Amino acid sequence: MTGTRPCSEENGAVSNASSETYANLDGPWGFAMPSGTLEQANYMQQYSQLYFCRLAEMRNFYSTYTDITRVAISQLNPVQTQWVVGIIFKQMPLKPSILKSYADDIMLTVPELRLLNYISGDDRVYIEDETGRIECVFHPEDRKHDVVTGMVIALQGLVGADGLFRVNEIRLPMHPAPIPLPCSGQSAKQYICFLSGVDVRTPAAQLFLDYVTGCLGADTVQLGACMRVIVAGNLRGERSLLDLFLKTLAEHVPVDLMPGEEDPVHAAFPQQPWHRLLLPQSASQDDAQNRLVRCSNPHAFQINGCLFLGTSGQNVKNFCRFSRVRNELEALQRLLECGHLAPTCPDTMACVPRGDHDPLVIREVPHVLFTGNADTFRYQQRVFGAARNAGTAAPVTLLTVPRFDATGTAVLLALPELTPTTLQF
């Protein structure tokens, strides 16, 4: 890392940061919390209050459906097809249980295996609101594997003689689609670079740093137009090398640093930014000029009117374990459709106990939804939500950023087209 060659502006390495309008939205969106919030949180309270806050907030998203008349679960009429809006609880026999693990230790039995996916034919699904809970029966039966605990959904069905709610139709929240991006008016493209899972001790990481700083004589059209680098969690290596890597990177292009599950930050979602004392050299970069922005996970930001929202991947991998989605791109799609970044919090993912609101609710559909530390690079563009004021609905770009230490792949996203390309190191 110390062998990086000095570079000049003639190489095109300096980002055209002056032309960008950048806004970090972690604070306004409730991801980044004021100092001391984690220490003052009451971890002894039940998580039911968080679920009720989520239900109260997300129930409003169903007002867009004019054909849904919501009925409280306790008021369901057994002879009439009705709609209920509630939060899903999924009883899964294969789901890891701390109580079962403790019992296995006491009885000296063989511990349960850690599976890649915990769904089974014996899973049972319930929907509940403030008034009660009822078990649901889906047709076909495997549709129950499309939902996970914590999702707020609308179900239409009929209560049978056996007291089970037989589901005819499923509806997910309806959000306004993002506003189409205006043309930039510039002939040259501009790029946002994404990478995650970087081991700074590897030759690939050094090559990436040389590329960004212009030491490889790379294509100046792409290189000079790199507006910002998003590091989506899981930096590996000695602390001094991490610090030097980020310092060198931020000297040439603005950097957003997100924490991940392997980083030295609080594990509860939403994860708070790296502490500046852990990175004394790179943190000395002037945050007011957005050279190095220590962000939360999830992270929301806006560049030139384009709204980005993403995580370092824990929520996506957790969703995959408790549903039948085939890959991380499909999981991203399902999370956006259900209107929540991590519905499995706090059931199978640690999160900060909140009693006032749920910061992980997706209140506005972004132009780009990304996840880091994925197995492979994938992307998709499709329209989510309804067009605003009878206008044109802008498509959403879904993006999975692979682990750099496993694939040597970084992702460049062109603005305003939002089309990605990969860089292999």
N, C-alpha and C positions, 0 to 999 in steps of 0.2 A: 504493500500500500504506500510505503514511503518512497517507492521508486517512480511515482507518477511524474512524467516530464512536464515542464512548464509550457503553457500554451498561450497563444496570443489571440486577440480578437479577430485577426485576419483568418483564423481557422474557422470562424463562424460558430465558435463554441459558446459565446455569450448569448443567453436567452433574450429575446425581445420582450422582456417583462414589462417595459414601460407601456406597451400597447394593450395590456390586459387589464380588465376590471375584475378584481378578485374579491370575494367576500367569504370568510369562514363562518359557516352557519351552525357550528357545533353548539355554541351557547344559546342562540335563539331557538334551536330545535330541542334543547333540553338534554343533549348528549354530554356536553362538558359542564360539570357541576362546580359551583363555587368551592373554594378551598375549605376543607374541613367537613364537607358534607358527608363523605364516606365514614369519617370517624364518628360523626354525630348520628348516623343512621341507626335505627332501632332494629337490630337483627334478631330480636326475641319475638317480634310480632309475627302473626300469621300472614301468609301471602294472599289471603282471600280478598283483602282490601284492594290489592293491585288488580286482581281479576275483575272486581266490580268497577274499578275506575276504567279499565279497558273496555268492558261491556258498555258502560255509560257513554264513553267517547265514540266508540265505533258503531253503536246503534244508530247514530245520526246519519251515517253514510248510506243507510238503506232508505232514507227519505226520498232519494232520487227515483226509486221504484214506485210508480203510481198504483201498481196493481197489488202491492203488499199492504195488507192491514194486519198489523202485528197483534197477537194475542198472548197474554201472559201464560206461562206453562200451567199454572194452577187453575186457569180459567178455560182450558181446552175442553171443547165439546166432543164427546165420543162419537157423535153421529154427523159431524161436519168436518170437511176438509179445511184446514186453517194453516196460517203462517205463524211460526215462532222465530224470534231472533234471540240467540243465546250464545253461550260460550261452551265449547266442546270439552268434554272430559273423556279420555280414552283409557279404558282398563286393558292393560297389556300384560299377559302373564310372563312374557320374556323380558320385560323392561327391568333393568337393574334396580335393585332395592337395597338401600343401606341397612334396613332392618334384617333382610334375609342374609346379607353378607355378615352382619354381626352374629346372627343365629348360627350360621355355618362355622364361624370361628369358635363359638362356645361349644358346639356339638362336635367339632373337629371333623366336619363333613367336607366333601370335595367342593371347592368353590365353583360358582357358576361361571361358564365360559363367557368371554367378552365377544359378542357377535357384531358383525358389520351392520346388520339390520334386525330390528326387534319385532317386526310385524308377524302375525300368525293368524290362522283361521279362528282362533279362540278369542280374538280381540272383541271387546264390547264397547259401544259408543253411547255416550249420554250427552244430552244438551240441557243446560240449566240457565236460569236467570235468577233474579232476586227472590222469586216466589217459589221455586221448586226445581226438580230435576226429573227427567224422563228418559228411559232407554230408547234408542233409535234402531230401527231395522231398515236396511238399505236393499234396494233391488236394482241391479244385481248386487250380491252380498259383498263383492270385492270393492265396491265403491267406498266402503268404510276405511280403506287404506289410503284414500285421498285426503283425509283430514287428520289433524294431530291435536293433542291437548293444547288448549289456549286459543284456538281459532274462534273468532266471532263470525258466525254464519247465519243465514236465514234458511229455514227448512219448511217446506210445505208437505203436509201429510195428514194422516187420520189416525186417531187412537183406536187400537183394536180392542177386542173383548179381553185380551190377555194383558192389557195395560201398556203395550208397547206402541211407540209412535212409528208408524210405517211411512217412510219418506218417499214422496213422489218427485220432488224437485229440490235442487240445491241452488241457492243464490249467494254470491260473494259481494263484498262492498263495491259500490260504484263511485269512482272518483272522477273529477274533471281531468281530461287529458292535458298534458303539458302544452304550452303555447308554442307554435312553430318558431324556430329560431330565425332571426333576420339574417340576410346575407351580410357577410363581413365587409364586403367592399374591397377586400384585398385580393390581389392576384395570387399571391403565395399562400399555401396552406399553413396552418398553425397546428401544433400537436400538443397533446397531453400524454406523458409517458407514465405507465403503470408497471410496477414490479413488486414482488413480495417474496418472503422466504429467502432472503439473501444471506449467504455465508460470505462475509467480506474477506475471508482468508483464501478463497478460491481464485484461480486464474480468470474464471468467467466474470467474477465481480470486478476484478482489475480491468478487464477488457471493457466492461460497461462504463466504468469510470473514465477510462481513456477515450471512449467514444463520446461521452457527454462533454468532456473537457476539450474535445477536438484534437486529441493527440494521435488519432488513427487516420486523420485526413479524410473523414467520412463525408458523406453527401451533405453539403452545407444547406441545401434546401430543407431537408428534414432537421438537421442539427441546429441551425440558427433559428428555426421556428419552434423549437421545443419550449413551450411556455412554462411548464411546471412538471415536476416529477412527483408522483404519488407513491409513497412506500407503504404498502398495505400490510404491515405487520411482520413479525418473526424475523428480526435481524439476529444473526449469529456471529460469534467471534469474540475475541478479547475486547473489553470495554474501550481500551485506548484505540484499537483499530476501528471499532464502530464509530467512535467519536471523530477520528480523522477522516473516515470515509464520508460521513455526513457533512463535515466541515468543507471538505474539498468539493463535494457535489453542490452544496448550497452556495459556494463562491461563484459557480458558473450558471446555475439555474435554480429558481425557487423550488423548495422542497416542502411537501406535506408529509410529516412522519406520523403514521398511525401505529398504535400498539397492537400486539397480537397475543395469542395464548402462550407463546414461548417467551414473551418479553417481561422484564422486571416491573410490572405494574399490577394493580389490583385486578384479580381475575373476573370480578363480577361485571356483568353487562349493564349499562354501557361502560366500557373500560375508559379510564381517564388518561390524559396525555402523559408521556414520559416526563419525569421530573428533570428539571434543568441541571441539577447537580450530578445526574448520571452521565450527562454529556456536556462537560464544562466548555470544551472548545467550540463545538458546533452550536451550542445554545447561546454563545456570545454573538452569533449572527443576529442582526437587528430584527426582532420579530415584527416591529412596526412596519418594516419594509417588506415583510412577507418572504424573506430569504429562506428561513427555516421555521415552519409553523408546526409546533407540537400539537397534534390533533387528538381527538378522542376516537374510539371505535365503538359504534358507527361514526362515520364522518360525512358531513354534508357541507358542500361548498358550491359557489357559483362563479363561473368565469364567462365574462362577456354575455351574460344573460342565459347561459347554459347551466342547468341545475344538475349537480352530481350527488349521488348518495351511494354509500358503499360500506362494506365491513371487511374485516380481515379473515372471515371465513368460518368462524366457529358456529354461527347461527345456521349457515347453509349445511354444513356437515351434520349438525345435530338434527336438522329437519330431514335430511336424507336417511338417518338411522331409524326414524319413527314413521316413515311413510313409504310409499312404493315408487317414488320418483326415481328415474334411472340415472340421473347425473346432476351435477351442480347447476348447470344452466336451467334445467327443468325446475330445480328447487327455487332458483331465483324468480322464475316466472310465477310459481305458486305463491311465494312470499309476497310478490307485488299484487297478485290477484286477491289475496286474503287481507291485504292492507296492513300487514304487520311485519316488522323486520325479524322478530324472533318470537313467534307464538309459543314455542316450547319453553320459554322463560316464564315462570321460575320452576317449572316441573322437572325438566332434565338439564337445564342450564342455569348457572348461578347468575343472579342479577341483584342490583341494589334494591332493597325494599322501599317502595314508594307508596304513600297513601293518598297523594293528592292527584297524580296523573300518571299515565304510562308514556314515557318518552319514546318508546319504540314503535308507537303507532305511526304509520305512514300517512301524514296529513296532506301531503302534496306529491303528486306523481312526478318523479324526476325525469329529465331527458336521458340520463345515464344511470343505470343501477349496476354496480360492480361488486364482485367478491374476490378477495385475495386467497392465496395459498390453495388454489384449485389443483386438481390432478392434471388437467389439460386445458389448453386455450380453446374457448368456445365463445361465440357471440350470436346474437339474434336481434333483429329489429322488428317490432310489431307494435300495433296500437293498443294501448290500455286506456280504459275509461271513455267518457263521453266528450265530444267536442264542445268547446266553450262558445256560447252565443252563436250557435249554428255555423261556426267557423270550421276550419280544417284541423283535425286532430293530429298532432305531431307524434311520430312513432317514438317508442322508448328503446334505447339500445341496452341490451343485457350483455354483460361482459364478465367472463371468468378469467382471472389472471393467474397463471400457473406459478407454482413454486419455482423461484429462480435457481435455487441450489440443486433441484432435481432435473430441471429442463433447460436451464440457461436461456430462458425466454423472457423478454420484456415486451410490452404491448404499447404501441403508439396509436393514439386515437386522434383522427383528423377532425378539426373544427372548421366550419360548422356542420360538415356532412355527417360526423359521428360514425365514420367507417374506420375500423381498426386494421392494423397490420402488425406483424410480429417482427422482433429483432432477435436473432439467434447468436449467442455468444459461446 
